[in-house]
Structure formats: C-alpha cells, structure tokens
Amino acid sequence: QVQLVESGGGLVQAGGSLRLSCAASGGTFSSYAMGWFRQARGKEREFVAAISRSGGNTGYLDSVKGRFTISRDNAKNTVYVQMNSLKPEDTAVYYCAARKSSWLLTYFMSLADYDSWGQGTQVTVSS
C-alpha cells in the first residue's frame, strides 16, 4: 500500500484560503486514484473531492464546488486541494486517500473505495 502524508492545514479566517498537500510514497503514484475526505468533530467522515489517475476527471462535494479545486502532480507524487472562500463549516480534519485503479479517467467518491489513508491535517476556519 502507498503511504500518505498530508500537510498545509491551519487556522484561517472565514473567506480565506488554504492549500493542502498530500505526498505519497511506496507505490507508483500514477496508478492511484486519489481523494480528499474530511471529518468534523462529532460527525462522520465525508467525501470532499476526488481525482482520477490521469488528473483528467474530478468530482466534488456539492457544498465545495466552485470553492475547492483538486489537482495532482504525478511527477512529484503529490495531490493537492486548493480551498478558497473558506467557511466555518469547512472546519474539520482533512484526510488524503488513495486507491489503486485500472482506469485512467475514473474517480471515486466513497470511503469504501479507498484502502490507503493519511493521518489527517486540521483545518480550522474562524468566523
């Protein structure tokens, strides 16, 4: 399994921006579809964004569409999520996930689709 390490979290005021990064090691990064999930205190982990192996297709949680952008750099073994216009309800621990995929253009939106997870990075948005 690939190992994942997230970074870039922190405290930001509402309306601000953050970019999270997830560095992968121990596998062929371009073989993995990638996703970002989040878990707020007292709530279940939820899907945020996903990207296909090639980077050609992406999917988003409705509430982050137009504000968050997922991308990947296969040469750097890294996936990113750029988060703009942050809201207090975006406060959560954000997790990176990976799933080996045979399909270049398919992304995955379910927790059960992924088998490798990072340790998470805290994002706190103050009002």
Secondary structure, DSSP 8 states (H G I E B T S, - for coil): --EEEEE--EEEETT--EEEEEEEESS-GGGEEEEEEEE-TTS--EEEEEE-TTS--EEE-GGGTTTEEEEEETTTTEEEEEE-S--GGG-EEEEEEEEE-S-SS-----GGG--EE---EEEEEE-
